[in-house]
Amino acid sequence: MVGQTISGVVGILDELILPDSNTLTACEEFAERTKKWFRGVRLNVSVYGDATGEHRNSSPSRTDWQIVRNFFGRYSDRYQVTFCVPTANHR
C-alpha cells in the first residue's frame, strides 16, 4: 500500500499487487509509481514489515530487507526513508 497521512488521517494512494514477483521488482514498481510525486524534494517514506524479511531470501545472496535497504540507498536523492521493522516477531 502506498498511503499518505495528513493531520492524522491516512489516505491510500495506490496498491501494489504483483503476482509471482520478487522483492527487487516490487521496489522498482514502487519507484515507478511514486516518481509522479517527486518534485525535487525527497519524499518521506516509512517502510513497515516484520523481522522475517531478514531471513527470507528472494535472491541467491541477500535477504529481502537487504534488497530493500540497498534499493532505497540507490535512490537517496528521491526518498527519505524510515524503516519500521522490529528485530524479532512477537508471538
Summary of the structure (lengths in Angstrom):
residues: 91
radius of gyration: 13.8
end to end distance: 24.4
largest distance: 42.3
contacts: 193
relative contact order: 0.19
helix: 33%
strand: 27%
